[in-house]
């Protein structure tokens, strides 16, 4: 309690000492996904499970669902079977799911093998994959997190949390 | 950020700028936005709020780790990891209470924790071990909303409460007092402002921001409002103090509301003010406004609302009084635009808070009380109409001329961000020389009655001479108004060259990652310096502290990285965002294992001595021994 006034004073001083810089430091951390709608998806390169570097641009011309996940994230694991199924159903219509695992490569590879993942999985622990998640509008790297891109590579839909079949079908329909 | 789950539904980003008439609409929209932001249960907290961490020393060589887990969030029992980074101090088996066992279809039986969680870490300390434990904690958790956070890793310093050396079992300080122990990483100053908003009680926060506002009164941005308000008030036919007060209040309130709405809106929209304010057109716009205001201060014209607008406004209202109030309010609204560039800095904390928590109400209140603080002196000036308000007269012209010069200085200073240094240096020279001449530096003093005139002339002469120095500097290629003769004293720099620090440039997150990887492999600590040409503190620091021989020596074992973000490219902004930075100046330290020493970030200028101390605290002894 007694510390309050001191902290306030330091707060005052801190802000005041920043005043001369007023033009330089002036952005606030953006809301998740805010302003991403319709924006060009940020480019990134991450290794896949074989260790080959893959660019997100490789799948231009296809509808891409970028799904951020990790093996330590139960809701992520739950939605993977749906993705496996959707990838199978809509492959010919032009859908490619790209998993981005904020995880250890071995753990991700083992999971992918066990669950028959039939789409590319790129992997990079924090901070690399986390950096990509942030670039895609997810400041805390909270998972699962999915971003749907159209054939031009523009962001069409962003979903936080587990993606359900109905939602995904609804969002995919106009793009495929 | 807390509004994550809304996003899929919110597809249209509202425009950042809008015509005045839409302000009301915007305000309503804002209320609609703000209410669910406060109430909605599905909002996601940032991890440091969802899993608030406190570490303090306990009795008998233990450390108490306390998590305050927000409702609707939980931590996994298998996710905890504690490591001592201090040689000589080892951690024993952590003691934690039994958690709730949950059946997970993938992980089987998992232990989860909700609410408050205390974990006791027993320590064993070797003789001569340091008193400060660097403790790394790792924890992982999820929200009931079906979202999980990546493992959260914190490194905190714990000041172990050492017993007196002579006798074992002597009295110890009360282990429960947080003052004795470590606080969770204090992060950066901006974070602190945002955190302050979150922690302190409402009254104190508002008071603090009111205080910022009062301080802002003394910035050139607020000066032009004095003659504007004085014009409105002195223009009244019958002037009672009450009427003067009402008019001033309308002016100040309109200014405050405009400012608050714009600020909250920018915060909620996550607008990148930094990018906007680095835009040459925006800077150009402000420069023109400042020049225009300066010219009016010099008496070239009077600042008044266009007559047509004034007539229309009075016509809108039946009563004469109402018309004036609307007029004053409109002028207040327009005036808020003028204050814009001055208030950006204190705004940052409030904006950060709004955008991180979505709590537009508290953030907005803070901004509002900031503007009220800024408006209070205007209110006093306005109300006192007859007595305090500046009236026409010789002395008032002097005051206005000084304001005018300050406004021009503002304009040049803004221009420094986009114009070549030689040009702005020349403008400084011109401004100082002309001001000096105006102050009578070149005119003879009148016979008798010299007193103040002599002082005035003396000051004018100093300003004139410094202006001439700047002019010489501009002609000889100097860039820094504080070192105008740099170009002519090149010989002097010869000895310094040997002691120059070598920075490796990094421009995007990937380059940084690579550089950090190399340093990690080499076991080198890293200093990452965010720099920009237009960042006054950065250049100042580069020219002074970083040239100090002692500093250069201390940094000999450190890998130096420089992110020159002058161009503010997309990659630059990404890089800064990854560190939650608004912009330079910022120095970020990584230890030899490549972990960021987050609580040792340096934001702002430090002189050599202070910098050395900071460096030691952040990285320990950094020179290669021997």
Interface residues (C-beta under 8 A of the other chain):
Chain A: X3 X4 X7 X8 X10 X11 X12 X14 X15 X16 X17 X18 X19 X20 X21 X22 X23 X24 X25 X26 X27 X28 X29 X30 X31 X32 X33 X34 X35 X37 X42 X45 X70 X72 X73 X74 X75 X76 X77 X78 X102 X126 X127 X128 X130 X131 X134 X135 X139 X140 X141 X142 X143 X144 X145 X157 X158 X159 X160 X161 X162
Chain B: X1 X3 X4 X5 X7 X8 X11 X12 X13 X44 X46 X47 X79 X104 X105 X106 X107 X140 X142 X143 X145 X146 X147 X148 X149 X150 X151 X179 X189 X190 X192 X193 X196 X200 X204 X207 X208 X211 X212 X215 X216 X219 X266 X267 X268 X269 X270 X271 X272 X273 X274 X275 X277 X278 X283 X341 X342 X343 X344 X345 X346 X347 X348 X349 X351 X352 X354 X355 X356 X358 X414 X417 X509 X510 X513 X532 X534 X535 X536 X537 X573 X574 X577 X578 X580 X581 X582 X583 X584 X585 X604
